[in-house]
């Protein structure tokens, strides 16, 4: 199984090198990943792809480890 970091790096590299993939990734990320890399994201997972500008930085805050939602839906890291 591919690690989350390796997958993320592959997706970013491909988006930099392939404008049509990048466009598809931004408009329909699940389909783009499946078509280009064979990665299937379940319907129960919401996936959003955004492009940072040179003067932007996105900080993603995950659910709190004490959150009831996280406890009920926790899965091993790296799996979808």
N, CA, C and O of each residue as an XYZ file, in Angstrom:
320
protein
N       0.847     -1.188      0.000
C       0.000      0.000      0.000
C       0.891      1.250      0.000
O       1.895      1.307      0.710
N       0.516      2.227     -0.789
C       1.271      3.463     -0.916
C       1.017      4.356      0.300
O      -0.119      4.490      0.757
N       2.078      4.960      0.814
C       1.899      5.842      1.962
C       1.229      7.147      1.521
O       1.288      7.537      0.355
N       0.605      7.791      2.470
C      -0.091      9.054      2.205
C       0.882     10.115      1.674
O       0.548     10.853      0.747
N       2.077     10.192      2.256
C       3.067     11.194      1.834
C       3.547     10.939      0.409
O       3.697     11.878     -0.373
N       3.789      9.676      0.068
C       4.236      9.345     -1.289
C       3.149      9.676     -2.290
O       3.429     10.260     -3.337
N       1.905      9.311     -1.986
C       0.793      9.620     -2.881
C       0.655     11.124     -3.066
O       0.505     11.595     -4.193
N       0.704     11.878     -1.983
C       0.579     13.337     -2.059
C       1.675     13.914     -2.962
O       1.399     14.761     -3.811
N       2.910     13.457     -2.780
C       4.013     13.951     -3.599
C       3.834     13.600     -5.070
O       4.128     14.420     -5.939
N       3.357     12.393     -5.361
C       3.121     11.989     -6.748
C       2.032     12.842     -7.391
O       2.158     13.246     -8.547
N       0.974     13.112     -6.653
C      -0.130     13.918     -7.172
C       0.344     15.341     -7.459
O       0.036     15.899     -8.512
N       1.085     15.923     -6.533
C       1.587     17.287     -6.726
C       2.525     17.346     -7.932
O       2.412     18.248     -8.762
N       3.442     16.399     -8.030
C       4.382     16.379     -9.154
C       3.640     16.258    -10.481
O       3.954     16.962    -11.440
N       2.665     15.373    -10.534
C       1.896     15.185    -11.767
C       1.112     16.451    -12.114
O       1.025     16.823    -13.284
N       0.547     17.107    -11.114
C      -0.203     18.349    -11.361
C       0.711     19.445    -11.904
O       0.291     20.226    -12.757
N       1.943     19.514    -11.427
C       2.899     20.505    -11.926
C       3.291     20.217    -13.377
O       3.506     21.138    -14.165
N       3.380     18.933    -13.718
C       3.867     18.537    -15.039
C       2.771     18.394    -16.087
O       3.052     18.481    -17.282
N       1.539     18.177    -15.668
C       0.456     17.856    -16.601
C      -0.734     18.788    -16.364
O      -1.535     18.550    -15.460
N      -0.856     19.849    -17.172
C      -1.943     20.821    -16.977
C      -3.346     20.215    -17.068
O      -4.252     20.670    -16.370
N      -3.541     19.206    -17.910
C      -4.875     18.605    -18.016
C      -5.214     17.808    -16.759
O      -6.364     17.802    -16.321
N      -4.219     17.137    -16.177
C      -4.441     16.433    -14.909
C      -4.762     17.430    -13.807
O      -5.679     17.214    -13.014
N      -4.011     18.515    -13.757
C      -4.243     19.541    -12.732
C      -5.662     20.090    -12.828
O      -6.342     20.248    -11.814
N      -6.104     20.379    -14.043
C      -7.456     20.900    -14.244
C      -8.494     19.890    -13.756
O      -9.450     20.258    -13.075
N      -8.303     18.624    -14.105
C      -9.227     17.565    -13.681
C      -9.177     17.385    -12.161
O     -10.209     17.189    -11.520
N      -7.975     17.453    -11.594
C      -7.809     17.303    -10.146
C      -8.565     18.389     -9.387
O      -9.185     18.116     -8.359
N      -8.515     19.608     -9.888
C      -9.202     20.714     -9.225
C     -10.723     20.635     -9.398
O     -11.469     21.078     -8.524
N     -11.180     20.080    -10.509
C     -12.629     20.021    -10.751
C     -13.271     18.737    -10.225
O     -14.415     18.767     -9.770
N     -12.560     17.614    -10.280
C     -13.104     16.326     -9.833
C     -11.949     15.467     -9.316
O     -11.477     14.574    -10.020
N     -11.492     15.733     -8.088
C     -10.283     15.068     -7.593
C     -10.369     13.546     -7.515
O      -9.382     12.868     -7.800
N     -11.507     12.994     -7.141
C     -11.613     11.537     -7.055
C     -11.428     10.896     -8.420
O     -10.696      9.917     -8.561
N     -12.092     11.451     -9.421
C     -11.974     10.907    -10.777
C     -10.547     11.058    -11.296
O     -10.018     10.146    -11.932
N      -9.927     12.192    -11.030
C      -8.557     12.428    -11.491
C      -7.597     11.403    -10.898
O      -6.755     10.859    -11.613
N      -7.714     11.136     -9.606
C      -6.831     10.166     -8.958
C      -7.050      8.757     -9.485
O      -6.097      8.001     -9.679
N      -8.301      8.412     -9.712
C      -8.597      7.077    -10.221
C      -8.076      6.920    -11.648
O      -7.450      5.911    -11.973
N      -8.331      7.911    -12.498
C      -7.916      7.832    -13.899
C      -6.396      7.827    -14.049
O      -5.857      7.042    -14.828
N      -5.705      8.687    -13.319
C      -4.265      8.857    -13.511
C      -3.422      7.868    -12.716
O      -2.378      7.418    -13.190
N      -3.869      7.529    -11.511
C      -3.029      6.726    -10.622
C      -3.675      5.426    -10.153
O      -3.045      4.634     -9.453
N      -4.925      5.208    -10.537
C      -5.604      3.988    -10.128
C      -6.020      3.974     -8.668
O      -6.312      2.916     -8.112
N      -6.047      5.147     -8.046
C      -6.414      5.252     -6.633
C      -7.924      5.488     -6.541
O      -8.450      6.438     -7.120
N      -8.603      4.621     -5.815
C     -10.051      4.734     -5.656
C     -10.354      5.253     -4.254
O      -9.977      4.642     -3.254
N     -11.034      6.379     -4.202
C     -11.445      6.987     -2.943
C     -12.916      6.631     -2.719
O     -13.743      6.907     -3.588
N     -13.262      6.031     -1.588
C     -14.662      5.643     -1.339
C     -15.606      6.854     -1.338
O     -15.203      7.978     -1.042
N     -16.851      6.591     -1.673
C     -17.872      7.646     -1.673
C     -18.036      8.278     -0.297
O     -18.452      9.432     -0.190
N     -17.715      7.539      0.748
C     -17.883      8.062      2.111
C     -16.822      9.103      2.473
O     -16.922      9.753      3.513
N     -15.808      9.262      1.619
C     -14.728     10.227      1.864
C     -14.914     11.428      0.945
O     -15.054     11.272     -0.268
N     -14.914     12.624      1.524
C     -14.967     13.857      0.742
C     -13.538     14.284      0.453
O     -12.712     14.361      1.363
N     -13.247     14.560     -0.810
C     -11.905     14.958     -1.214
C     -11.981     16.307     -1.906
O     -12.752     16.487     -2.849
N     -11.187     17.245     -1.441
C     -11.137     18.577     -2.042
C      -9.708     18.866     -2.448
O      -8.777     18.637     -1.676
N      -9.533     19.365     -3.650
C      -8.212     19.795     -4.115
C      -8.275     21.301     -4.324
O      -9.192     21.811     -4.968
N      -7.308     21.997     -3.781
C      -7.232     23.453     -3.937
C      -5.809     23.803     -4.346
O      -4.862     23.075     -4.047
N      -5.679     24.918     -5.026
C      -4.365     25.376     -5.448
C      -3.970     26.607     -4.644
O      -4.687     27.607     -4.625
N      -2.823     26.521     -3.983
C      -2.315     27.670     -3.242
C      -1.692     28.663     -4.206
O      -1.047     28.282     -5.183
N      -1.893     29.937     -3.920
C      -1.192     30.980     -4.646
C       0.160     31.210     -3.996
O       0.439     30.659     -2.931
N       0.991     32.009     -4.617
C       2.334     32.241     -4.083
C       2.310     32.976     -2.743
O       3.280     32.921     -1.987
N       1.215     33.659     -2.450
C       1.116     34.379     -1.182
C       0.027     33.791     -0.281
O      -0.532     34.492      0.563
N      -0.271     32.498     -0.466
C      -1.284     31.818      0.336
C      -0.685     30.570      0.973
O       0.277     29.994      0.466
N      -1.272     30.170      2.087
C      -0.904     28.927      2.746
C      -2.155     28.389      3.425
O      -2.798     29.098      4.199
N      -2.499     27.145      3.139
C      -3.674     26.534      3.744
C      -3.237     25.628      4.887
O      -2.378     24.763      4.716
N      -3.826     25.833      6.031
C      -3.567     25.009      7.200
C      -4.819     24.179      7.460
O      -5.890     24.722      7.731
N      -4.675     22.871      7.376
C      -5.808     21.966      7.584
C      -5.766     21.462      9.015
O      -4.774     20.875      9.448
N      -6.839     21.693      9.738
C      -6.935     21.269     11.134
C      -7.782     19.998     11.180
O      -8.976     20.044     10.884
N      -7.182     18.868     11.547
C      -7.936     17.611     11.599
C      -8.861     17.582     12.810
O      -8.754     18.427     13.698
N      -9.770     16.605     12.843
C     -10.641     16.472     14.013
C      -9.814     16.247     15.274
O      -8.745     15.639     15.225
N     -10.306     16.730     16.374
C      -9.634     16.540     17.659
C      -9.596     15.055     18.001
O     -10.568     14.343     17.751
N      -8.494     14.577     18.564
C      -8.431     13.162     18.971
C      -9.480     12.814     20.021
O      -9.803     11.640     20.200
N     -10.013     13.809     20.713
C     -11.040     13.548     21.715
C     -12.446     13.645     21.135
O     -13.432     13.444     21.846
N     -12.536     13.952     19.846
C     -13.824     14.099     19.178
C     -14.545     12.759     19.082
O     -13.938     11.741     18.749
N     -15.848     12.767     19.377
C     -16.651     11.553     19.232
C     -16.703     11.108     17.779
O     -16.756      9.911     17.499
N     -16.690     12.054     16.856
C     -16.721     11.722     15.431
C     -15.480     10.934     15.058
O     -15.576      9.915     14.374
N     -14.322     11.391     15.496
C     -13.076     10.704     15.180
C     -13.059      9.302     15.781
O     -12.634      8.353     15.122
N     -13.516      9.163     17.019
C     -13.526      7.853     17.666
C     -14.435      6.887     16.934
O     -14.120      5.702     16.825
N     -15.550      7.371     16.434
C     -16.516      6.499     15.761
C     -16.073      6.106     14.375
O     -16.475      5.053     13.880
N     -15.239      6.936     13.718
C     -14.894      6.654     12.326
C     -13.391      6.458     12.129
O     -12.912      6.451     10.994
N     -12.650      6.300     13.213
C     -11.197      6.201     13.108
C     -10.794      5.005     12.242
O     -11.339      3.907     12.356
N      -9.817      5.268     11.374
C      -9.256      4.219     10.523
C      -7.749      4.369     10.575
O      -7.251      5.455     10.874
N      -7.016      3.315     10.293
C      -5.561      3.433     10.299
C      -5.097      4.494      9.307
O      -5.666      4.612      8.222
N      -4.065      5.272      9.664
C      -3.543      6.291      8.753
C      -3.008      5.629      7.496
O      -2.442      4.536      7.522
N      -3.213      6.341      6.392
C      -2.706      5.847      5.127
C      -3.709      5.028      4.353
O      -3.465      4.692      3.194
N      -4.831      4.697      4.960
C      -5.863      3.963      4.232
C      -7.019      4.879      3.937
O      -7.270      5.828      4.681
N      -7.705      4.619      2.896
C      -8.848      5.441      2.508
C     -10.068      4.660      2.846
O     -11.184      5.128      2.619
